[in-house]
């Protein structure tokens, strides 16, 4: 990375966080902490409103309006591939958003690099998904964003059917299937549901609030503790 690009990256990181340590910046940008100290000093001397000190952390005193960093070839292709994966596997609304994002990227990159978005040989094919699965993605994502409960019919692998009312927390893609992580009111515990086994999905008017023990962070902590126990049995 060129030094000019690194200085720009430091500013971008500081814009997106409250306080950042030199150690974090060094690891993120793959340089030594001494290099970061010099970069911070140079940025401050050039007028960038950075405050803080070594060993404590740095932050911008106020917002700083600067033009976006230009994408390089790898970044452009990464964005194109990500957009195509979203377009293929993320549902109708996100597919539209992915195409719009690519159009915006094309509008700001140099003409000589536009072929990387128009003729990129990186593809994602939807061979494993049914249309109903992708159609359900939009309503589930909307329910998560709005914190609204959903009700649906569910078929387990053994054929057993049940009706569930849940608080949707997150969507996870596992390479071949999408699952919905939730707080299940029937089981009074966290449950993961395969989207391709969900039918008659209805987003309810009821809005839920985050409660201790029922949030996504609680679920992740629970899973992490289980993994730690499995890897380090007593």
N, C-alpha and C positions, 0 to 999 in steps of 0.2 A: 504494500500500500504506500502510495506517495505521501510525503509528510503533509502536503496541503489537504489531501483527502482525509488523513487521520485527524487533523485539526478540525475539519468540518464535522467529522463523525463525533468528536468529543462534544461539540456544540449541540449536535442533534440529540445525543444521549442526555446531556444536561437539560435540554428543553423538555424531555419526556419524563424526567424524574425529579424528585425534590432534592435529595442529597445523594451524591455519588462519591464513593471512595476512589482513591488512586489505584488501589488494588483491583477493584472491579473494572475500571477503565483499562488497566494494563492487561487483564485477562481477556477482556472483550476484544481489544485491538491487537493482542498478541505482541506486546512490547513490554519493556521493563517499567517498573514504577518510576525510576529516575527519569525515563523519557517522558512519562506523563507529567511529572513535576515541571520539567522544562517546557512542555507544551502549554500547560496551564499558565505558567509565568508569561510566555510569549503572547498568549491570547489576551491575558489581562493587560499587558503593556500596549497591545494594539487596540484596546478600547472595549473589548468584550466584557460585559458586567458580571464577572465571576467573583463570588465571595466564598471564603472557606480557608482551610489550611491543611497541611499534610498531617495525616493520621486521624483527621476528623471527617473530612469530606468536602465536596464542592457543590455549588448550586448557582443558578443564574439569579441575579437580584430581581430582574423583571424580564418579561417576554422579549424575545429577539426575533425580528422578522428577517429571514434570510431565504434566498431561493433554494429550492430542493437540489440535493446532490444528483448529478447525472448518473443514470444507470450504466453499468458496464455490460459486456456481452453475457456473462454468466448470470448476472442479476436479471436481465431481460428474459433469458430462457427459463430461469427459475419461476419468474412471474407468469410466463406463458403456460408452462406445464401446470403450475398450481391452478391457474384459471381454467384450463381445460379439464382438470380433475374435478374442480368444483362444478363446472358446466355439465359434466357427465354424471357425477355422483351426488350432487348437492341439492337437487330439487329445482323446480322451475324458477322460483324467485331468485335464488342464488346464481343460477345459470345466466339469467339476464344481467345480474350484477357483475358477474365475471366478464361477460362480453363487453359491458360498458367500461369496466376497468381497463381492459386491453385497449380499447379505443382511446382512452385518456392517456395511456402510456405512449401509444403511437403518436399522439399529438405533441408530446414534449421531447421525444428522443430525436436525434439527428436523422436526416433522411437516409444516410448510409447505413444506419442500424435498423431501419424499419423492416428490412427483410427478415430479421430475427423473430418478429411477431407474425409476419404474414406467411413465412415458409419454414417455420420451425418444425423439425422432424421428431417432435415429442408428442405422443398421443395417449389418451386414456379411453379405453373402450368399455361400454356398459354391458358386457355380456352376462354378468351375474345378477343384474337387477331387474325386477319386474316393474312395470309402469306404476302399479299401485304403491309400491314401496317409495319411489321417488315422489309421487304425488303426496304421500303422507308427510314427507320431509317438511314441506312448507308450513303446514298447520302445527306440527310439533315444534318447529323452530319458533314460530310466532308465539306459541304458548309459553315456551321457555323465556323468551324475551319479555313477555307481558306478565309473567308469573301467574298464569291462569291454570287452574286445575283442568285435567282432561279425563274423560271416561271412554272406555273402549272394551271390546271383546278380545280375549286372548286365547290362543291355542298353543299349548305346550308341545314339546317334541313327542310325547307319548299320546297326543291327541286329546288330552283333557282340556276342557274349555272353562273359562271363568270370565266374569266381568270385573273390571278394575276401575277404581277412581284413584288417581295419583297426582302428586305434585312433580311435574317434570323439571329435571335439573340440568341435564346435558345430553348431547348426542355424541356417540363414539363410532368411528369407522374402523373395522377390524380387518380390512383387506378384501373380505367377501361379504360381510354383513354389516348393517348399521344396528346399533343398540341404543335404547333410551334408558338412561340412568334416572331413577326417580325415588321419591319417598312414597311407598305404597300404603294406603290407608287400610286396606284389607289385612295385610300382613304386619302392619305397624313396624316396618323396617325398610331398609333400602332394597330395591329390586332393579334388575336390568331386564329389559324386554326387547326381544328381536322385533324390529319394525315390520319385517315381512310376515310376522305371525299376528299382527294387530289388525283388527277390522272394526268397522263402525266407530271410528274415532270422532269424538265430539269435544270441542273446546268449550268448557263451561264458563259462565259469567263470574264464578267465584274466583277471587284473587287471593293467593296465599302469600304469607310473609315468611321471611327467613326466621326459623326457630332453632335454638341451640339443639344440636343433635340430629337435625334434619336437613342440613345444608350440604351442598356439594363438597365444601371443604371438610365437613365431618365425614362424608363418605370416603374421600381420598385418604384422610387420616386413618380411617378404619382399615381400608385395604392395605395401606402401607404397613400398618402394625401387623397385619396377617402375614404379609410377605416377609417381614423381619423375623417373625416367629418361625416361619417355614425354613428360612435360610439359616437361622441360628437356634435350633431346637435345644431345649435344656436337658 
